[in-house]
Amino acid sequence: MWTCDKCGRPVGPRNDAVNLDFVSQHGTLASPVEHFAYGARHLLPIGGCEGSPSRAQYLPGWPRDTRGYPYTRGNEHTIRWAYIRLWELVS
């Protein structure tokens, strides 16, 4: 299990923003080599870690990122599909 680059706590594969990015771009989970290069980050907030609001904002029920990152409607379908696919790949 990898650790979050923000909070240093363990990141499960289903709550990993790096995995979500790889699924959205390549249709597959990040490999150990890719995780070594990019690290890991909580996607959704957990135990005091804010996660990745810029990615989570595209998921149903999550608020828009208020830190200045834009919301690009064109990313919504891709991120939502990748999140569903991420759960299928890790099941």
C-alpha positions as CSV (number, residue, x, y, z in Angstrom):
1,M,0.0,0.0,0.0
2,W,1.2,3.5,-0.9
3,T,1.2,6.5,1.3
4,C,-0.4,9.9,0.6
5,D,1.9,12.6,-0.5
6,K,-0.2,15.1,1.5
7,C,-0.8,13.4,4.8
8,G,1.6,10.4,4.9
9,R,-1.2,7.9,5.7
10,P,-1.9,4.8,3.7
11,V,-3.9,5.1,0.5
12,G,-6.2,2.2,-0.6
13,P,-6.2,1.5,-4.3
14,R,-9.9,2.6,-4.7
15,N,-9.2,5.9,-3.0
16,D,-6.0,6.7,-4.9
17,A,-6.1,9.8,-7.2
18,V,-3.1,8.4,-9.1
19,N,-5.0,5.2,-9.9
20,L,-7.9,7.3,-11.0
21,D,-5.7,9.4,-13.4
22,F,-4.2,6.2,-14.9
23,V,-7.6,4.6,-15.4
24,S,-9.0,7.7,-17.0
25,Q,-6.0,8.0,-19.4
26,H,-5.0,4.3,-20.0
27,G,-7.9,2.2,-18.7
28,T,-5.7,0.4,-16.2
29,L,-4.4,0.9,-12.7
30,A,-1.0,2.5,-12.1
31,S,1.8,0.0,-11.9
32,P,4.3,-0.1,-9.0
33,V,6.8,1.7,-11.2
34,E,4.3,4.5,-11.9
35,H,3.4,4.8,-8.3
36,F,7.0,5.1,-7.4
37,A,7.4,7.9,-9.9
38,Y,4.1,9.7,-9.1
39,G,3.4,8.7,-5.5
40,A,-0.1,8.4,-4.2
41,R,-2.8,10.7,-3.0
42,H,-6.2,10.2,-1.4
43,L,-8.9,10.9,-3.9
44,L,-11.6,11.5,-1.3
45,P,-11.1,13.1,2.1
46,I,-10.2,10.7,4.9
47,G,-9.2,11.2,8.5
48,G,-8.2,14.9,8.2
49,C,-6.7,14.6,4.7
50,E,-8.5,16.8,2.2
51,G,-7.7,14.3,-0.6
52,S,-7.8,15.7,-4.1
53,P,-10.7,18.2,-4.4
54,S,-9.8,19.0,-8.0
55,R,-10.6,15.4,-9.0
56,A,-13.3,14.7,-6.5
57,Q,-15.4,17.6,-7.7
58,Y,-16.3,15.6,-10.8
59,L,-17.9,12.8,-8.8
60,P,-21.6,12.9,-8.0
61,G,-22.3,14.5,-4.6
62,W,-18.9,16.1,-4.1
63,P,-18.6,19.9,-4.0
64,R,-16.7,22.0,-6.5
65,D,-13.0,22.6,-5.6
66,T,-12.8,26.1,-4.0
67,R,-9.0,26.4,-4.3
68,G,-9.2,28.0,-7.8
69,Y,-9.0,24.9,-9.9
70,P,-11.5,25.1,-12.8
71,Y,-14.4,22.8,-13.4
72,T,-14.3,21.6,-16.9
73,R,-17.6,19.9,-17.9
74,G,-15.8,17.9,-20.5
75,N,-13.9,16.0,-17.8
76,E,-17.0,15.0,-15.9
77,H,-17.9,11.9,-18.0
78,T,-14.2,10.7,-18.2
79,I,-13.6,11.0,-14.4
80,R,-17.0,9.4,-13.5
81,W,-16.4,6.5,-15.9
82,A,-12.8,6.1,-14.5
83,Y,-14.1,6.0,-10.9
84,I,-16.6,3.2,-11.8
85,R,-13.9,1.4,-13.7
86,L,-11.4,1.8,-10.8
87,W,-13.9,0.0,-8.5
88,E,-14.3,-2.8,-11.0
89,L,-10.5,-3.3,-11.4
90,V,-9.9,-3.4,-7.6
91,S,-12.8,-5.6,-6.7
